[in-house]
Amino acid sequence: MQKSGKDGISKRARPDSPADGFHTPEKRVSAWQDADPDRLHPRFWGTEQLCCFLCRQGFDDPELQGCFRENQMTGSVLPFIDEPYLEKMGVRCLPVRTKLLLCLRKLEQTCTDVMKVFNDPIHGHFEMHPLLVRIIDTPQFQRLRYIKQLGGTYYVFPGASHNRFEHSLGVGHLAGRLVRALQERQPELDINQRDILCVQIAGLCHDLGHGPFSHMFDGRFIPLANPKSKWKHEQASVKMFDYLIVSNELGPVMEYYGLRLPEDTEFIKEQIGGPTKTNDCSWPYRGRPKEKSFLYEIVANQRNGVDVDKWDYFARDCHHLGIQNNFDYERFIKFARVCKVDNEKHICTRDKEVGNLYDMFYTRNCLHRRAYQHKVGNIIETMITDAFLKADKYIKIKGSKGKEYHLSTAIEDMQAYTKLTDDIFLTILRSDLPELHEAQEILRKIECRDLYKYLGETKPREGKEIKEEQYDKLSAEIAASKPETESQDVGLMAEDFIVDVINMDYGMKEKNPINNVRFYCKSDITKAVKITKEQVSKFLPEKFAEQLIRVYCKKMDKESIDVARKYFVKWCMDKDFSKPQDGDVVAPELTPMKEDWNQDGDKEAEQSFKKSLF
């Protein structure tokens, strides 16, 4: 049996007792347990010690002191005290409650445990609460060190070697900064230490469920390995969080640091994966009441997409990719306020920051166009996916109760999924199993840069976008689009073509996300207002979504590639898509046949300009 210490926490669960019995000075995040009893941490104060402290701070009113004694208030409840709590105790005067709450919060923050300092290339030096450090120092979180943040993009941008681990640290840090800024700016919001810890934990753990090569796993591999599955990494993050808490026995540690279970764990999971309630009601969340609705907009903002997750990956990815970041999250934090909108509290910003937010979504769009949806990066991820599909049933991963899982089924068991990282690439590549030969050949081609060949890019006309249920038929359509002028027969089949359909938007499909952001003005900082695009600038985009279609060929010889490009151009003509940029070069005999492909845009613009002068 494990022995319990004087604080009631098992030796394994104590914040300063690592499981392996060893610690460095940084690991020893708290030392007050062994201090002089007369200088106990406030959390261990009795009622009289707490009353003496309040008396020294000027709260010596006998009636107030009597409220604390009658309710037998001790230091253990400090993390749970908020304004309604004090009112329920009998502290009826609102100014007194406000001052008392501020005093108790300062006490909790001043006497908090020693933080651990991290040095990050994006955010510099920042501190992490001991509870966050305990979560970080688990196998489930450390797994993120071995999952590339940008997946196959690393094969295109040599600097993109960063991992989900450091991104998660950054999101946890920024979540804490934003919620603390709101707490200091608006004490009436009743943001307490529990709220801050829960928001930071959600930021820290929001990506626990990512699979090998990040979005490639849930965006490409799983849909092909199991077409009926609706699985997303957010669901896995929630399951992995539960597994992390249980397998590392962190429940008592969370309670020790002031969290209430299961209420607070529910709140954390709701921030990551959305509401869990299925019944129809006005407020779908369980973790926090409607009065604290704004807390759900910090880590993953479902309302408009303005959240700390984006702030970190914009700054981090731009830094490693060598791309300019046009969004300044520091200004957003400075101007962030909570205002009431339609009877709910939402995070708003100053009216003059509307341009900064358009820059944020423009930066997102630039990153997708230049990096995340890079034509070479995408085809490399497609090839890795092909290799994983061929290797799927031959890969065995041991999970709970000794049960074995495959690549596509490891998502069903978190013990097995914990073992699944980017290193599966090398596991397949170096395996001696003859069944993995086909998968190995594909991965060797990636290493030798012998990639599927890019044929071109096109766009459908507005309103004629390709639906998801049509994707499987596209390769066959191209194979059937043999130009009449083409005499060569190289035997191109549907399986020789890969069609990659990419839906680009500002995060809310065809909608403008800024329409869901509210602002406040200098003249009245309590009133939330909407700012339309027309009030900002005429240079802003008219459309907020478009579809790109890229086509690749698996055949590598020059003759096949030349013919395949003509098939692609003819397919674009048949489907009434836009002309590929190199269409006039690769198929000069075809492009003149489509009239609207040969209109001179410059002449049309010149004629329109001349007409406007008269």
DOZA-43990 format. One record per residue (C-alpha): residue number from 1; x, y, z. Coordinates in nm, 2 decimals. Layout:
REM residues N
  seq    east   north      up
  NUM       X       Y       Z
...
This chain:
REM residues 614
  seq    east   north      up
    1    0.00    0.00    0.00
    2    0.11    0.36   -0.07
    3    0.17    0.57    0.24
    4   -0.02    0.90    0.27
    5    0.15    1.22    0.38
    6    0.02    1.47    0.63
    7   -0.17    1.65    0.35
    8   -0.37    1.33    0.27
    9   -0.21    1.28   -0.07
   10   -0.03    0.96   -0.15
   11    0.35    0.98   -0.19
   12    0.31    0.92   -0.56
   13    0.06    1.21   -0.59
   14    0.25    1.47   -0.40
   15    0.35    1.76   -0.62
   16    0.72    1.74   -0.51
   17    0.76    1.36   -0.53
   18    0.82    1.23   -0.88
   19    0.73    0.87   -0.95
   20    1.09    0.77   -1.01
   21    1.21    0.90   -0.68
   22    1.45    1.15   -0.83
   23    1.41    1.52   -0.89
   24    1.61    1.82   -1.01
   25    1.58    2.17   -0.85
   26    1.33    2.26   -1.13
   27    1.11    1.96   -1.05
   28    1.09    2.05   -0.69
   29    0.81    2.29   -0.76
   30    0.69    2.33   -0.40
   31    0.87    2.32   -0.07
   32    0.64    2.48    0.18
   33    0.50    2.14    0.30
   34    0.83    2.09    0.50
   35    0.84    2.45    0.63
   36    0.79    2.57    0.98
   37    0.42    2.50    1.10
   38    0.39    2.87    1.20
   39    0.44    2.96    0.83
   40    0.20    2.72    0.67
   41    0.06    2.77    0.32
   42   -0.27    2.96    0.35
   43   -0.45    2.65    0.22
   44   -0.37    2.48    0.55
   45   -0.49    2.77    0.77
   46   -0.76    2.71    1.02
   47   -1.05    2.94    1.08
   48   -0.87    3.15    1.34
   49   -0.56    3.19    1.13
   50   -0.77    3.31    0.84
   51   -0.96    3.55    1.06
   52   -0.64    3.69    1.20
   53   -0.51    3.75    0.85
   54   -0.83    3.94    0.75
   55   -0.81    4.15    1.06
   56   -0.45    4.25    0.97
   57   -0.58    4.35    0.62
   58   -0.84    4.58    0.77
   59   -1.14    4.35    0.77
   60   -1.19    4.36    1.15
   61   -1.56    4.42    1.15
   62   -1.71    4.18    1.41
   63   -2.00    4.09    1.19
   64   -1.77    4.00    0.90
   65   -1.54    3.80    1.13
   66   -1.85    3.63    1.27
   67   -1.96    3.52    0.92
   68   -1.62    3.34    0.87
   69   -1.64    3.17    1.21
   70   -2.00    3.07    1.18
   71   -1.93    2.90    0.84
   72   -1.61    2.75    0.98
   73   -1.42    2.89    0.69
   74   -1.06    2.76    0.65
   75   -0.78    2.81    0.40
   76   -0.88    2.50    0.21
   77   -1.18    2.68    0.05
   78   -0.98    2.98   -0.08
   79   -0.97    2.86   -0.44
   80   -1.35    2.82   -0.44
   81   -1.45    3.16   -0.30
   82   -1.63    3.39   -0.54
   83   -1.87    3.68   -0.51
   84   -2.19    3.47   -0.49
   85   -2.01    3.24   -0.23
   86   -1.95    3.54    0.00
   87   -2.31    3.67   -0.04
   88   -2.44    3.32    0.06
   89   -2.21    3.33    0.37
   90   -2.39    3.65    0.48
   91   -2.15    3.92    0.36
   92   -2.43    4.15    0.22
   93   -2.24    4.47    0.14
   94   -2.13    4.46   -0.22
   95   -1.83    4.70   -0.19
   96   -1.71    4.49    0.11
   97   -1.75    4.17   -0.09
   98   -1.56    4.32   -0.38
   99   -1.27    4.43   -0.16
  100   -1.26    4.11    0.03
  101   -1.26    3.90   -0.28
  102   -0.97    4.10   -0.42
  103   -0.78    4.05   -0.10
  104   -0.83    3.68   -0.10
  105   -0.73    3.64   -0.46
  106   -0.41    3.83   -0.40
  107   -0.34    3.60   -0.10
  108   -0.40    3.29   -0.32
  109   -0.17    3.43   -0.60
  110    0.10    3.56   -0.36
  111    0.13    3.23   -0.18
  112    0.09    3.01   -0.48
  113    0.34    2.73   -0.54
  114    0.67    2.79   -0.70
  115    0.63    2.80   -1.08
  116    0.85    2.63   -1.34
  117    1.00    2.85   -1.60
  118    1.00    2.76   -1.97
  119    1.21    2.93   -2.24
  120    1.02    2.94   -2.56
  121    1.15    3.09   -2.89
  122    0.81    3.25   -2.96
  123    0.69    3.38   -2.62
  124    1.02    3.40   -2.43
  125    1.03    3.30   -2.07
  126    0.70    3.21   -1.91
  127    0.59    3.03   -1.59
  128    0.38    2.72   -1.56
  129    0.18    2.63   -1.25
  130    0.29    2.30   -1.07
  131   -0.03    2.13   -1.17
  132    0.04    2.20   -1.54
  133    0.39    2.07   -1.49
  134    0.25    1.75   -1.35
  135    0.03    1.71   -1.67
  136    0.33    1.79   -1.89
  137    0.54    1.53   -1.73
  138    0.33    1.23   -1.84
  139    0.38    0.99   -2.12
  140    0.06    1.10   -2.29
  141    0.17    1.46   -2.31
  142    0.54    1.38   -2.38
  143    0.41    1.18   -2.68
  144    0.35    1.52   -2.85
  145    0.73    1.57   -2.88
  146    0.72    1.30   -3.16
  147    0.44    1.45   -3.37
  148    0.53    1.71   -3.62
  149    0.32    2.02   -3.60
  150    0.29    2.06   -3.98
  151    0.31    1.69   -4.08
  152    0.45    1.65   -4.44
  153    0.52    2.02   -4.47
  154    0.85    1.95   -4.31
  155    0.96    1.78   -4.63
  156    0.91    2.11   -4.81
  157    1.02    2.37   -4.55
  158    1.34    2.26   -4.37
  159    1.27    2.48   -4.08
  160    0.93    2.33   -4.00
  161    1.07    2.08   -3.76
  162    0.87    2.19   -3.46
  163    0.63    1.96   -3.28
  164    0.29    1.96   -3.12
  165    0.46    1.96   -2.78
  166    0.59    2.32   -2.79
  167    0.27    2.44   -2.96
  168    0.06    2.30   -2.67
  169    0.29    2.47   -2.42
  170    0.24    2.80   -2.61
  171   -0.14    2.77   -2.61
  172   -0.15    2.69   -2.24
  173    0.06    3.00   -2.18
  174   -0.15    3.23   -2.40
  175   -0.47    3.10   -2.25
  176   -0.35    3.20   -1.90
  177   -0.24    3.54   -2.03
  178   -0.58    3.62   -2.18
  179   -0.79    3.49   -1.89
  180   -0.57    3.68   -1.63
  181   -0.60    4.00   -1.84
  182   -0.98    3.97   -1.83
  183   -0.97    3.90   -1.45
  184   -0.75    4.20   -1.38
  185   -0.95    4.43   -1.61
  186   -1.29    4.32   -1.50
  187   -1.31    4.19   -1.14
  188   -1.69    4.18   -1.17
  189   -1.65    3.88   -1.39
  190   -1.57    3.66   -1.09
  191   -1.29    3.48   -1.26
  192   -1.12    3.27   -0.99
  193   -0.81    3.06   -0.97
  194   -1.01    2.74   -1.06
  195   -1.12    2.91   -1.39
  196   -0.77    3.01   -1.47
  197   -0.62    2.66   -1.41
  198   -0.90    2.49   -1.61
  199   -0.86    2.73   -1.91
  200   -0.48    2.67   -1.91
  201   -0.52    2.29   -1.88
  202   -0.76    2.30   -2.18
  203   -0.51    2.50   -2.38
  204   -0.23    2.26   -2.28
  205   -0.43    1.95   -2.36
  206   -0.63    2.06   -2.67
  207   -0.40    1.86   -2.91
  208   -0.35    1.54   -2.71
  209   -0.54    1.35   -2.97
  210   -0.34    1.42   -3.28
  211   -0.21    1.12   -3.47
  212    0.10    1.07   -3.68
  213    0.18    1.37   -3.90
  214   -0.09    1.57   -3.73
  215   -0.39    1.66   -3.96
  216   -0.28    1.40   -4.22
  217   -0.40    1.13   -3.99
  218   -0.75    1.25   -3.93
  219   -0.79    1.44   -4.25
  220   -0.65    1.18   -4.50
  221   -0.57    0.84   -4.35
  222   -0.87    0.77   -4.12
  223   -1.14    0.87   -4.38
  224   -0.98    0.63   -4.63
  225   -0.91    0.35   -4.38
  226   -1.26    0.37   -4.24
  227   -1.49    0.57   -4.47
  228   -1.78    0.55   -4.22
  229   -1.58    0.70   -3.93
  230   -1.65    1.06   -3.83
  231   -1.36    1.05   -3.59
  232   -1.17    1.38   -3.53
  233   -0.86    1.45   -3.32
  234   -1.07    1.67   -3.08
  235   -1.26    1.36   -2.97
  236   -0.93    1.17   -2.92
  237   -0.80    1.47   -2.72
  238   -1.09    1.44   -2.47
  239   -1.04    1.06   -2.44
  240   -0.66    1.10   -2.40
  241   -0.71    1.36   -2.13
  242   -0.93    1.12   -1.94
  243   -0.67    0.85   -1.98
  244   -0.39    1.08   -1.88
  245   -0.57    1.17   -1.55
  246   -0.66    0.81   -1.46
  247   -0.33    0.64   -1.56
  248   -0.12    0.89   -1.38
  249   -0.35    0.92   -1.07
  250   -0.37    1.30   -1.11
  251   -0.72    1.32   -0.96
  252   -0.60    1.38   -0.61
  253   -0.34    1.63   -0.73
  254   -0.60    1.83   -0.91
  255   -0.81    1.84   -0.60
  256   -0.51    1.93   -0.39
  257   -0.46    2.24   -0.61
  258   -0.82    2.35   -0.57
  259   -1.01    2.19   -0.86
  260   -1.35    2.04   -0.81
  261   -1.40    1.70   -0.97
  262   -1.58    1.61   -1.19
  263   -1.72    1.96   -1.25
  264   -1.38    2.11   -1.35
  265   -1.27    1.81   -1.57
  266   -1.60    1.84   -1.75
  267   -1.53    2.21   -1.81
  268   -1.18    2.13   -1.94
  269   -1.31    1.87   -2.19
  270   -1.59    2.10   -2.30
  271   -1.34    2.36   -2.40
  272   -1.15    2.10   -2.61
  273   -1.43    1.90   -2.77
  274   -1.75    2.11   -2.73
  275   -2.06    2.05   -2.52
  276   -2.15    1.70   -2.41
  277   -2.51    1.76   -2.33
  278   -2.75    1.60   -2.59
  279   -3.08    1.74   -2.47
  280   -3.21    2.07   -2.61
  281   -3.16    2.35   -2.37
  282   -3.07    2.71   -2.36
  283   -2.72    2.64   -2.22
  284   -2.55    2.32   -2.34
  285   -2.25    2.33   -2.11
  286   -2.21    2.16   -1.77
  287   -1.87    2.28   -1.65
  288   -1.95    2.65   -1.62
  289   -2.28    2.84   -1.60
  290   -2.41    3.08   -1.87
  291   -2.27    3.38   -1.67
  292   -1.92    3.26   -1.76
  293   -1.99    3.18   -2.13
  294   -1.69    3.39   -2.24
  295   -1.45    3.13   -2.09
  296   -1.54    2.89   -2.37
  297   -1.41    3.14   -2.63
  298   -1.04    3.14   -2.52
  299   -0.90    2.80   -2.63
  300   -1.12    2.70   -2.92
  301   -1.37    2.97   -3.01
  302   -1.66    2.81   -3.19
  303   -1.83    3.15   -3.23
  304   -1.58    3.33   -3.46
  305   -1.25    3.15   -3.46
  306   -1.05    3.42   -3.27
  307   -0.87    3.21   -3.01
  308   -0.53    3.15   -2.85
  309   -0.48    2.82   -3.04
  310   -0.45    3.03   -3.37
  311   -0.24    3.29   -3.21
  312    0.03    3.05   -3.11
  313    0.04    2.85   -3.44
  314    0.04    3.17   -3.65
  315    0.34    3.30   -3.46
  316    0.52    2.96   -3.43
  317    0.46    2.84   -3.78
  318    0.55    3.17   -3.94
  319    0.87    3.18   -3.73
  320    0.97    2.83   -3.85
  321    0.85    2.86   -4.20
  322    1.01    3.20   -4.26
  323    0.68    3.37   -4.34
  324    0.58    3.71   -4.21
  325    0.31    3.71   -3.94
  326    0.08    4.01   -3.98
  327   -0.13    3.95   -3.67
  328   -0.04    4.11   -3.33
  329   -0.21    3.91   -3.05
  330   -0.05    4.13   -2.79
  331   -0.28    4.42   -2.90
  332   -0.58    4.19   -2.88
  333   -0.50    4.09   -2.52
  334   -0.45    4.46   -2.43
  335   -0.79    4.56   -2.56
  336   -0.99    4.24   -2.48
  337   -1.31    4.30   -2.27
  338   -1.62    4.10   -2.19
  339   -1.95    4.25   -2.29
  340   -2.31    4.13   -2.30
  341   -2.44    4.02   -2.64
  342   -2.79    3.87   -2.67
  343   -2.80    3.79   -2.30
  344   -2.46    3.61   -2.31
  345   -2.12    3.74   -2.22
  346   -1.86    3.74   -2.51
  347   -1.50    3.85   -2.55
  348   -1.50    4.17   -2.75
  349   -1.22    4.41   -2.86
  350   -1.19    4.78   -2.94
  351   -1.35    4.90   -3.26
  352   -1.01    5.02   -3.39
  353   -0.88    4.66   -3.38
  354   -1.11    4.54   -3.66
  355   -0.83    4.58   -3.92
  356   -0.60    4.37   -3.69
  357   -0.86    4.09   -3.69
  358   -0.89    4.09   -4.07
  359   -0.51    4.07   -4.08
  360   -0.54    3.76   -3.85
  361   -0.76    3.58   -4.10
  362   -0.56    3.70   -4.39
  363   -0.25    3.55   -4.22
  364   -0.44    3.22   -4.18
  365   -0.52    3.22   -4.55
  366   -0.16    3.30   -4.65
  367   -0.03    3.01   -4.43
  368   -0.27    2.77   -4.60
  369   -0.19    2.88   -4.95
  370    0.19    2.90   -4.90
  371    0.25    2.62   -4.66
  372   -0.03    2.40   -4.52
  373   -0.17    2.33   -4.87
  374    0.16    2.34   -5.05
  375    0.13    2.13   -5.37
  376    0.44    1.92   -5.28
  377    0.36    1.89   -4.91
  378    0.01    1.77   -5.00
  379    0.14    1.50   -5.24
  380    0.40    1.38   -4.98
  381    0.12    1.34   -4.73
  382   -0.09    1.16   -4.99
  383    0.20    0.92   -5.05
  384    0.25    0.87   -4.67
  385   -0.12    0.80   -4.65
  386   -0.09    0.54   -4.93
  387    0.19    0.37   -4.74
  388    0.00    0.37   -4.42
  389   -0.31    0.21   -4.59
  390   -0.09   -0.06   -4.74
  391    0.07   -0.13   -4.40
  392   -0.24   -0.09   -4.18
  393   -0.34   -0.45   -4.12
  394    0.02   -0.56   -4.07
  395    0.11   -0.31   -3.80
  396    0.03   -0.44   -3.45
  397    0.01   -0.21   -3.14
  398   -0.05   -0.36   -2.80
  399   -0.32   -0.18   -2.60
  400   -0.51   -0.23   -2.28
  401   -0.55   -0.59   -2.15
  402   -0.30   -0.71   -2.41
  403   -0.53   -0.65   -2.70
  404   -0.36   -0.57   -3.04
  405   -0.47   -0.29   -3.26
  406   -0.37   -0.17   -3.61
  407   -0.29    0.18   -3.74
  408   -0.65    0.26   -3.81
  409   -0.80    0.10   -3.50
  410   -0.55    0.23   -3.24
  411   -0.78    0.53   -3.20
  412   -1.02    0.30   -3.01
  413   -0.78    0.24   -2.72
  414   -0.58    0.52   -2.56
  415   -0.31    0.29   -2.43
  416   -0.24    0.18   -2.78
  417   -0.28    0.53   -2.93
  418   -0.02    0.67   -2.69
  419    0.23    0.46   -2.87
  420    0.14    0.59   -3.21
  421    0.35    0.88   -3.33
  422    0.55    0.99   -3.64
  423    0.80    0.72   -3.57
  424    0.56    0.47   -3.74
  425    0.72    0.60   -4.06
  426    1.06    0.46   -3.97
  427    0.90    0.15   -3.82
  428    0.75    0.06   -4.15
  429    1.06    0.17   -4.35
  430    1.30   -0.05   -4.14
  431    1.08   -0.35   -4.09
  432    1.18   -0.70   -4.21
  433    0.82   -0.80   -4.27
  434    0.78   -0.90   -4.64
  435    0.41   -0.78   -4.61
  436    0.53   -0.42   -4.58
  437    0.73   -0.42   -4.90
  438    0.48   -0.22   -5.10
  439    0.45    0.04   -4.82
  440    0.83    0.06   -4.79
  441    0.87    0.13   -5.16
  442    0.64    0.43   -5.13
  443    0.83    0.57   -4.83
  444    1.16    0.51   -5.00
  445    1.04    0.72   -5.30
  446    0.96    1.00   -5.05
  447    1.31    0.98   -4.91
  448    1.46    0.99   -5.26
  449    1.23    1.27   -5.37
  450    1.08    1.05   -5.63
  451    0.73    1.19   -5.59
  452    0.40    1.17   -5.78
  453    0.41    1.44   -6.05
  454    0.20    1.75   -6.03
  455   -0.01    1.81   -6.34
  456   -0.18    2.14   -6.25
  457   -0.45    2.33   -6.05
  458   -0.79    2.45   -6.15
  459   -1.10    2.61   -5.98
  460   -1.47    2.54   -6.04
  461   -1.70    2.83   -6.11
  462   -1.89    2.98   -5.81
  463   -2.18    2.76   -5.72
  464   -2.04    2.46   -5.92
  465   -1.81    2.33   -5.65
  466   -1.74    1.96   -5.63
  467   -1.93    1.79   -5.35
  468   -1.76    1.54   -5.11
  469   -1.96    1.25   -5.24
  470   -1.82    1.31   -5.59
  471   -1.45    1.29   -5.49
  472   -1.42    0.92   -5.57
  473   -1.53    0.96   -5.93
  474   -1.29    1.24   -6.03
  475   -0.99    1.02   -6.12
  476   -1.21    0.81   -6.36
  477   -1.34    1.13   -6.52
  478   -0.99    1.25   -6.60
  479   -0.89    0.91   -6.73
  480   -1.19    0.93   -6.96
  481   -1.11    1.28   -7.09
  482   -0.87    1.18   -7.37
  483   -0.82    1.47   -7.61
  484   -0.93    1.39   -7.97
  485   -0.61    1.55   -8.09
  486   -0.40    1.31   -7.88
  487   -0.27    1.02   -8.10
  488   -0.04    0.86   -7.84
  489   -0.19    0.59   -7.63
  490    0.02    0.55   -7.31
  491   -0.26    0.35   -7.13
  492   -0.35    0.60   -6.86
  493   -0.60    0.46   -6.61
  494   -0.81    0.61   -6.33
  495   -0.57    0.47   -6.07
  496   -0.28    0.67   -6.23
  497   -0.44    1.00   -6.12
  498   -0.48    1.16   -5.78
  499   -0.72    1.44   -5.74
  500   -0.68    1.66   -5.43
  501   -0.98    1.88   -5.36
  502   -0.90    2.17   -5.12
  503   -1.16    2.40   -4.97
  504   -1.00    2.73   -4.87
  505   -1.18    2.97   -4.64
  506   -1.15    3.20   -4.35
  507   -1.25    2.93   -4.10
  508   -1.63    2.95   -4.14
  509   -1.68    2.83   -4.50
  510   -1.83    3.10   -4.71
  511   -1.91    3.33   -4.41
  512   -1.71    3.62   -4.29
  513   -1.60    3.53   -3.93
  514   -1.57    3.90   -3.84
  515   -1.95    3.93   -3.86
  516   -1.95    3.71   -3.55
  517   -1.70    3.94   -3.36
  518   -1.83    4.22   -3.14
  519   -1.65    4.54   -3.06
  520   -1.68    4.82   -2.81
  521   -1.61    5.19   -2.85
  522   -1.41    5.43   -2.64
  523   -1.72    5.64   -2.56
  524   -1.90    5.34   -2.40
  525   -1.68    5.03   -2.32
  526   -1.98    4.83   -2.19
  527   -2.18    4.83   -2.51
  528   -2.10    4.57   -2.78
  529   -2.14    4.67   -3.14
  530   -2.11    4.50   -3.48
  531   -1.88    4.64   -3.75
  532   -1.96    4.55   -4.11
  533   -1.70    4.50   -4.38
  534   -1.82    4.81   -4.56
  535   -1.74    5.02   -4.26
  536   -1.38    4.91   -4.26
  537   -1.24    4.92   -4.62
  538   -1.32    4.85   -4.98
  539   -1.00    4.65   -5.02
  540   -1.12    4.36   -4.81
  541   -1.22    4.04   -4.98
  542   -1.57    4.00   -5.14
  543   -1.56    3.62   -5.10
  544   -1.44    3.42   -4.80
  545   -1.42    3.07   -4.95
  546   -1.31    2.90   -5.27
  547   -1.23    2.55   -5.39
  548   -0.90    2.44   -5.55
  549   -0.85    2.12   -5.74
  550   -0.51    1.98   -5.79
  551   -0.43    1.68   -6.00
  552   -0.12    1.45   -5.98
  553    0.00    1.15   -6.18
  554    0.16    0.84   -6.03
  555    0.35    0.75   -6.34
  556    0.70    0.90   -6.35
  557    0.81    0.88   -6.72
  558    0.81    1.20   -6.92
  559    0.59    1.06   -7.20
  560    0.32    0.97   -6.96
  561    0.34    1.30   -6.78
  562    0.31    1.50   -7.10
  563    0.00    1.31   -7.21
  564   -0.15    1.32   -6.85
  565   -0.12    1.70   -6.85
  566   -0.33    1.71   -7.17
  567   -0.59    1.48   -7.02
  568   -0.61    1.72   -6.73
  569   -0.66    2.03   -6.95
  570   -0.93    1.85   -7.15
  571   -1.10    1.75   -6.82
  572   -1.10    2.12   -6.71
  573   -1.26    2.22   -7.05
  574   -1.53    1.95   -7.01
  575   -1.61    2.05   -6.65
  576   -1.60    2.43   -6.74
  577   -1.33    2.49   -6.48
  578   -1.08    2.77   -6.49
  579   -0.78    2.73   -6.72
  580   -0.47    2.59   -6.56
  581   -0.20    2.85   -6.54
  582    0.03    2.65   -6.77
  583   -0.25    2.53   -6.99
  584   -0.13    2.73   -7.30
  585    0.21    2.57   -7.27
  586    0.13    2.21   -7.20
  587   -0.17    2.19   -7.43
  588   -0.15    2.47   -7.69
  589   -0.37    2.28   -7.93
  590   -0.65    2.25   -7.68
  591   -0.69    2.58   -7.50
  592   -0.79    2.78   -7.81
  593   -1.10    2.56   -7.84
  594   -1.26    2.71   -7.53
  595   -1.37    3.07   -7.60
  596   -1.39    3.21   -7.25
  597   -1.04    3.08   -7.18
  598   -0.90    3.32   -7.45
  599   -1.06    3.65   -7.35
  600   -0.80    3.92   -7.28
  601   -0.87    4.04   -6.93
  602   -0.65    4.35   -6.99
  603   -0.84    4.46   -7.30
  604   -1.17    4.42   -7.12
  605   -1.05    4.62   -6.83
  606   -0.92    4.89   -7.06
  607   -1.25    4.92   -7.25
  608   -1.44    4.94   -6.92
  609   -1.21    5.22   -6.81
  610   -1.25    5.42   -7.13
  611   -1.63    5.39   -7.11
  612   -1.62    5.52   -6.75
  613   -1.45    5.84   -6.88
  614   -1.74    5.94   -7.10
